[in-house]
Amino acid sequence: MPLIENVNDFLDLIIEILLSDGKSDIILHKSTDDMNSDSTLGCVEESSPYSNSLLDRLLRVQKLSENFDYCCPPTRDSQEYVSFLLNVLDDEQLDLTNMADRERFLSHIDSSHLALISAVAKDCSIMITFTKKSHENLPTIRIGDEAIVYKISITDLEPKIQPHSETRSKQLQAWQELISEYLKVTKQSTIDVRESQNSPLFNNTAINRKLSPEAVLTVLEDMAKSGKAAPIDKSKNVWEVYWHSLDEWGNMIYSWASSNGLNNTVCTLYELREGDNTVGEEFHGLDMNVLLKALKALSSNGKCELIEFDDNQGVKFF
């Protein structure tokens, strides 16, 4: 039986996360009270009226523009406000999680900068990721006897890659995570930069925002630095994207082979990709080109050998 049984359950789950502080464990249970609602999940933890919830904190940032005096021009170049604010935090050694430090920070900056921060908060994206793998630094959601780990973050998926180094780094990381998760869920492994404008991944028609092909290429080139992507053609139009690096895929396959006693045994690539013994493994159904590259990476470490026989391809694990 799936953890989430219907759309209403999923929406209840998302609401509970948004109304939490984003860092605490959440316990949900199957409600036995219909109460004229199709919703079947309910929170069993007592909570405050969401005064410290993620949405409440985001709303407070969005309201910073209420202090902006539109009659007064900015006293500093608005294009440099990010660098200036970061310098204020560094020079004053302020911790924005501390209320007193937040008040000091707000007293140091122009109302125009508050308006700019507010504008970003009003046009941000909330990203929630889930995994069943345990993680000691991330909170969990427990439903009955099962639990999943969740991570929530707020990011500005601005359709332009920003020049400021720290902002640019966070922005590129957010796009990389989004691309990897999207391709993983949709079972895809390639991106054609020329066709990126037709993909819902890079073109949100609901809000009329899109990431330019040049920006898509910038993200992919940054992913290539960590082995998470590689161009297929010399013009860098078509890219393979690895939500695991090739070394990680290879080690995952080798671990499966070892745990199943397949050392010194030959397996066909078909058995690895589509065989009954790999159903449930993350590499089941993996793109053939990615699989071959992962096995070649594993072979370079002396852990396997690629072989051909009877018009088939196989691999022998050592």
Order of alpha helices (4+ residues) and beta strands (2+ residues): alpha-beta-beta-alpha-alpha-alpha-alpha-beta-beta-beta-alpha-beta-beta-beta-alpha-beta-beta-alpha-beta-alpha-alpha-beta-beta
